[in-house]
Amino acid sequence: MMKILILGGTQFVGRHAAEEALARGHEVTIFNRGHAAAPGGVKSIVGDRLAKNGYSGLDGLSFDAVVDTWSTDPAAVESAVEALRGRVKQYIYVSTISVYNFEGAPRPYSENTPLFDPEKTEVQYFKDKVRGEHYALQSGVPTTLIRPGVILGPFENIGRLPWWLQRMAKGGKTLAPGPADMELQFIDSRDLAHFIVDAAEQKLEGPYNTLSNMAHITMGDFLEAANSVTGGKAQLCWLEMDKVKEANIGDWVEMPMWVAKASPADRPAYQVDVSKAIAAGLKIRPAKETIADTWEWMKATGEGPANSRIGLEPDKEKKALDKYCS
């Protein structure tokens, strides 16, 4: 049995990691601000990572591994490293493939792809994650850098898959952004959590790209599966990419998972080499299982898209449908 500390532990990836570690018989402590209910069976300690003396609740405690799922200000990673120095044996930091500078790098993108220089990118999230990795590596103990891309599954708090499921459940004529054969690459949050606990048990070190294999599912099969599990009430109207752009509909936010680039080479988030993680034991469930289980979670909890900015506004969708799919 290991003693595992999860910084966070109540939301999405952190929650699944806590539940996975518990299921394997480990002693799990979660540390967060106490704003959400903790999974059953964990020891919960309340503290604020950005406050002075914020880690005082962990005084006198030591752990075999710490899992850090912090997604923004890297100062929180720096403070955790300092507060826990000498009291943890392994630091596992959940980073992202967004640390890579894809421009000009050979595909598929491996763990050897150059990272962004945080001083030369304007995207704050990229800067934060590169700096977060830097601080994690200063922990003085074996460090694991987990680099997922798009994460889907039950408890998703971004809202990409929940928005599509909710839209399909509404039914009727539904805008589907083409091409239908666009290949997607993502990971189920439970598979990611499984690998995180594997990393602790196996004492893995270094970076690991943690996603499905490329071409995990096509956009067409993704939307058809979402429609199927919600009752098959939607009639998909497929629009070619140029027509979606002509309707001034954007990718990622308005059309979750869709990338408005014709060439696969221009979709780096779906061109990632995961062979290293798979060799270390990463297991990926079928994409349709992720879709179905997320819908079951939404029905059971009443949860929907957590981010109101995600998804296409109904009026804008109707305008495009009236023009192209009448």
Secondary structure as a PSIPRED ss2 file (coil, helix, strand):
# PSIPRED VFORMAT (PSIPRED V4.0)

   1 M C   1.000  0.000  0.000
   2 M C   1.000  0.000  0.000
   3 K E   0.000  0.000  1.000
   4 I E   0.000  0.000  1.000
   5 L E   0.000  0.000  1.000
   6 I E   0.000  0.000  1.000
   7 L E   0.000  0.000  1.000
   8 G C   1.000  0.000  0.000
   9 G C   1.000  0.000  0.000
  10 T C   1.000  0.000  0.000
  11 Q C   1.000  0.000  0.000
  12 F H   0.000  1.000  0.000
  13 V H   0.000  1.000  0.000
  14 G H   0.000  1.000  0.000
  15 R H   0.000  1.000  0.000
  16 H H   0.000  1.000  0.000
  17 A H   0.000  1.000  0.000
  18 A H   0.000  1.000  0.000
  19 E H   0.000  1.000  0.000
  20 E H   0.000  1.000  0.000
  21 A H   0.000  1.000  0.000
  22 L H   0.000  1.000  0.000
  23 A H   0.000  1.000  0.000
  24 R C   1.000  0.000  0.000
  25 G C   1.000  0.000  0.000
  26 H C   1.000  0.000  0.000
  27 E E   0.000  0.000  1.000
  28 V E   0.000  0.000  1.000
  29 T E   0.000  0.000  1.000
  30 I E   0.000  0.000  1.000
  31 F E   0.000  0.000  1.000
  32 N E   0.000  0.000  1.000
  33 R C   1.000  0.000  0.000
  34 G C   1.000  0.000  0.000
  35 H C   1.000  0.000  0.000
  36 A C   1.000  0.000  0.000
  37 A C   1.000  0.000  0.000
  38 A C   1.000  0.000  0.000
  39 P C   1.000  0.000  0.000
  40 G C   1.000  0.000  0.000
  41 G C   1.000  0.000  0.000
  42 V C   1.000  0.000  0.000
  43 K E   0.000  0.000  1.000
  44 S E   0.000  0.000  1.000
  45 I E   0.000  0.000  1.000
  46 V E   0.000  0.000  1.000
  47 G C   1.000  0.000  0.000
  48 D C   1.000  0.000  0.000
  49 R C   1.000  0.000  0.000
  50 L C   1.000  0.000  0.000
  51 A C   1.000  0.000  0.000
  52 K C   1.000  0.000  0.000
  53 N C   1.000  0.000  0.000
  54 G C   1.000  0.000  0.000
  55 Y C   1.000  0.000  0.000
  56 S H   0.000  1.000  0.000
  57 G H   0.000  1.000  0.000
  58 L H   0.000  1.000  0.000
  59 D C   1.000  0.000  0.000
  60 G C   1.000  0.000  0.000
  61 L C   1.000  0.000  0.000
  62 S C   1.000  0.000  0.000
  63 F E   0.000  0.000  1.000
  64 D C   1.000  0.000  0.000
  65 A E   0.000  0.000  1.000
  66 V E   0.000  0.000  1.000
  67 V E   0.000  0.000  1.000
  68 D E   0.000  0.000  1.000
  69 T C   1.000  0.000  0.000
  70 W C   1.000  0.000  0.000
  71 S C   1.000  0.000  0.000
  72 T C   1.000  0.000  0.000
  73 D C   1.000  0.000  0.000
  74 P C   1.000  0.000  0.000
  75 A H   0.000  1.000  0.000
  76 A H   0.000  1.000  0.000
  77 V H   0.000  1.000  0.000
  78 E H   0.000  1.000  0.000
  79 S H   0.000  1.000  0.000
  80 A H   0.000  1.000  0.000
  81 V H   0.000  1.000  0.000
  82 E H   0.000  1.000  0.000
  83 A H   0.000  1.000  0.000
  84 L H   0.000  1.000  0.000
  85 R C   1.000  0.000  0.000
  86 G C   1.000  0.000  0.000
  87 R C   1.000  0.000  0.000
  88 V E   0.000  0.000  1.000
  89 K C   1.000  0.000  0.000
  90 Q C   1.000  0.000  0.000
  91 Y E   0.000  0.000  1.000
  92 I E   0.000  0.000  1.000
  93 Y E   0.000  0.000  1.000
  94 V E   0.000  0.000  1.000
  95 S C   1.000  0.000  0.000
  96 T C   1.000  0.000  0.000
  97 I H   0.000  1.000  0.000
  98 S H   0.000  1.000  0.000
  99 V H   0.000  1.000  0.000
 100 Y E   0.000  0.000  1.000
 101 N C   1.000  0.000  0.000
 102 F C   1.000  0.000  0.000
 103 E C   1.000  0.000  0.000
 104 G C   1.000  0.000  0.000
 105 A C   1.000  0.000  0.000
 106 P C   1.000  0.000  0.000
 107 R C   1.000  0.000  0.000
 108 P C   1.000  0.000  0.000
 109 Y E   0.000  0.000  1.000
 110 S C   1.000  0.000  0.000
 111 E C   1.000  0.000  0.000
 112 N C   1.000  0.000  0.000
 113 T C   1.000  0.000  0.000
 114 P C   1.000  0.000  0.000
 115 L E   0.000  0.000  1.000
 116 F C   1.000  0.000  0.000
 117 D C   1.000  0.000  0.000
 118 P C   1.000  0.000  0.000
 119 E C   1.000  0.000  0.000
 120 K C   1.000  0.000  0.000
 121 T C   1.000  0.000  0.000
 122 E C   1.000  0.000  0.000
 123 V C   1.000  0.000  0.000
 124 Q H   0.000  1.000  0.000
 125 Y H   0.000  1.000  0.000
 126 F H   0.000  1.000  0.000
 127 K H   0.000  1.000  0.000
 128 D H   0.000  1.000  0.000
 129 K H   0.000  1.000  0.000
 130 V H   0.000  1.000  0.000
 131 R H   0.000  1.000  0.000
 132 G H   0.000  1.000  0.000
 133 E H   0.000  1.000  0.000
 134 H H   0.000  1.000  0.000
 135 Y H   0.000  1.000  0.000
 136 A H   0.000  1.000  0.000
 137 L C   1.000  0.000  0.000
 138 Q C   1.000  0.000  0.000
 139 S C   1.000  0.000  0.000
 140 G C   1.000  0.000  0.000
 141 V C   1.000  0.000  0.000
 142 P C   1.000  0.000  0.000
 143 T E   0.000  0.000  1.000
 144 T E   0.000  0.000  1.000
 145 L E   0.000  0.000  1.000
 146 I E   0.000  0.000  1.000
 147 R E   0.000  0.000  1.000
 148 P E   0.000  0.000  1.000
 149 G C   1.000  0.000  0.000
 150 V E   0.000  0.000  1.000
 151 I E   0.000  0.000  1.000
 152 L E   0.000  0.000  1.000
 153 G C   1.000  0.000  0.000
 154 P C   1.000  0.000  0.000
 155 F C   1.000  0.000  0.000
 156 E C   1.000  0.000  0.000
 157 N C   1.000  0.000  0.000
 158 I C   1.000  0.000  0.000
 159 G C   1.000  0.000  0.000
 160 R H   0.000  1.000  0.000
 161 L H   0.000  1.000  0.000
 162 P H   0.000  1.000  0.000
 163 W H   0.000  1.000  0.000
 164 W H   0.000  1.000  0.000
 165 L H   0.000  1.000  0.000
 166 Q H   0.000  1.000  0.000
 167 R H   0.000  1.000  0.000
 168 M H   0.000  1.000  0.000
 169 A H   0.000  1.000  0.000
 170 K H   0.000  1.000  0.000
 171 G C   1.000  0.000  0.000
 172 G E   0.000  0.000  1.000
 173 K E   0.000  0.000  1.000
 174 T E   0.000  0.000  1.000
 175 L E   0.000  0.000  1.000
 176 A E   0.000  0.000  1.000
 177 P E   0.000  0.000  1.000
 178 G C   1.000  0.000  0.000
 179 P C   1.000  0.000  0.000
 180 A C   1.000  0.000  0.000
 181 D C   1.000  0.000  0.000
 182 M C   1.000  0.000  0.000
 183 E E   0.000  0.000  1.000
 184 L E   0.000  0.000  1.000
 185 Q C   1.000  0.000  0.000
 186 F E   0.000  0.000  1.000
 187 I E   0.000  0.000  1.000
 188 D E   0.000  0.000  1.000
 189 S H   0.000  1.000  0.000
 190 R H   0.000  1.000  0.000
 191 D H   0.000  1.000  0.000
 192 L H   0.000  1.000  0.000
 193 A H   0.000  1.000  0.000
 194 H H   0.000  1.000  0.000
 195 F H   0.000  1.000  0.000
 196 I H   0.000  1.000  0.000
 197 V H   0.000  1.000  0.000
 198 D H   0.000  1.000  0.000
 199 A H   0.000  1.000  0.000
 200 A H   0.000  1.000  0.000
 201 E H   0.000  1.000  0.000
 202 Q H   0.000  1.000  0.000
 203 K C   1.000  0.000  0.000
 204 L C   1.000  0.000  0.000
 205 E C   1.000  0.000  0.000
 206 G E   0.000  0.000  1.000
 207 P E   0.000  0.000  1.000
 208 Y E   0.000  0.000  1.000
 209 N E   0.000  0.000  1.000
 210 T E   0.000  0.000  1.000
 211 L C   1.000  0.000  0.000
 212 S C   1.000  0.000  0.000
 213 N C   1.000  0.000  0.000
 214 M C   1.000  0.000  0.000
 215 A C   1.000  0.000  0.000
 216 H C   1.000  0.000  0.000
 217 I E   0.000  0.000  1.000
 218 T E   0.000  0.000  1.000
 219 M H   0.000  1.000  0.000
 220 G H   0.000  1.000  0.000
 221 D H   0.000  1.000  0.000
 222 F H   0.000  1.000  0.000
 223 L H   0.000  1.000  0.000
 224 E H   0.000  1.000  0.000
 225 A H   0.000  1.000  0.000
 226 A H   0.000  1.000  0.000
 227 N H   0.000  1.000  0.000
 228 S H   0.000  1.000  0.000
 229 V H   0.000  1.000  0.000
 230 T C   1.000  0.000  0.000
 231 G C   1.000  0.000  0.000
 232 G C   1.000  0.000  0.000
 233 K C   1.000  0.000  0.000
 234 A E   0.000  0.000  1.000
 235 Q E   0.000  0.000  1.000
 236 L E   0.000  0.000  1.000
 237 C E   0.000  0.000  1.000
 238 W E   0.000  0.000  1.000
 239 L E   0.000  0.000  1.000
 240 E C   1.000  0.000  0.000
 241 M H   0.000  1.000  0.000
 242 D H   0.000  1.000  0.000
 243 K H   0.000  1.000  0.000
 244 V H   0.000  1.000  0.000
 245 K H   0.000  1.000  0.000
 246 E H   0.000  1.000  0.000
 247 A C   1.000  0.000  0.000
 248 N C   1.000  0.000  0.000
 249 I C   1.000  0.000  0.000
 250 G C   1.000  0.000  0.000
 251 D E   0.000  0.000  1.000
 252 W C   1.000  0.000  0.000
 253 V C   1.000  0.000  0.000
 254 E C   1.000  0.000  0.000
 255 M E   0.000  0.000  1.000
 256 P C   1.000  0.000  0.000
 257 M C   1.000  0.000  0.000
 258 W C   1.000  0.000  0.000
 259 V C   1.000  0.000  0.000
 260 A C   1.000  0.000  0.000
 261 K C   1.000  0.000  0.000
 262 A C   1.000  0.000  0.000
 263 S C   1.000  0.000  0.000
 264 P H   0.000  1.000  0.000
 265 A H   0.000  1.000  0.000
 266 D H   0.000  1.000  0.000
 267 R C   1.000  0.000  0.000
 268 P H   0.000  1.000  0.000
 269 A H   0.000  1.000  0.000
 270 Y H   0.000  1.000  0.000
 271 Q C   1.000  0.000  0.000
 272 V E   0.000  0.000  1.000
 273 D C   1.000  0.000  0.000
 274 V C   1.000  0.000  0.000
 275 S H   0.000  1.000  0.000
 276 K H   0.000  1.000  0.000
 277 A H   0.000  1.000  0.000
 278 I H   0.000  1.000  0.000
 279 A H   0.000  1.000  0.000
 280 A C   1.000  0.000  0.000
 281 G C   1.000  0.000  0.000
 282 L C   1.000  0.000  0.000
 283 K C   1.000  0.000  0.000
 284 I C   1.000  0.000  0.000
 285 R C   1.000  0.000  0.000
 286 P C   1.000  0.000  0.000
 287 A H   0.000  1.000  0.000
 288 K H   0.000  1.000  0.000
 289 E H   0.000  1.000  0.000
 290 T H   0.000  1.000  0.000
 291 I H   0.000  1.000  0.000
 292 A H   0.000  1.000  0.000
 293 D H   0.000  1.000  0.000
 294 T H   0.000  1.000  0.000
 295 W H   0.000  1.000  0.000
 296 E H   0.000  1.000  0.000
 297 W H   0.000  1.000  0.000
 298 M H   0.000  1.000  0.000
 299 K H   0.000  1.000  0.000
 300 A H   0.000  1.000  0.000
 301 T H   0.000  1.000  0.000
 302 G C   1.000  0.000  0.000
 303 E C   1.000  0.000  0.000
 304 G C   1.000  0.000  0.000
 305 P C   1.000  0.000  0.000
 306 A C   1.000  0.000  0.000
 307 N C   1.000  0.000  0.000
 308 S C   1.000  0.000  0.000
 309 R C   1.000  0.000  0.000
 310 I C   1.000  0.000  0.000
 311 G C   1.000  0.000  0.000
 312 L C   1.000  0.000  0.000
 313 E C   1.000  0.000  0.000
 314 P H   0.000  1.000  0.000
 315 D H   0.000  1.000  0.000
 316 K H   0.000  1.000  0.000
 317 E H   0.000  1.000  0.000
 318 K H   0.000  1.000  0.000
 319 K H   0.000  1.000  0.000
 320 A H   0.000  1.000  0.000
 321 L H   0.000  1.000  0.000
 322 D H   0.000  1.000  0.000
 323 K H   0.000  1.000  0.000
 324 Y H   0.000  1.000  0.000
 325 C C   1.000  0.000  0.000
 326 S C   1.000  0.000  0.000
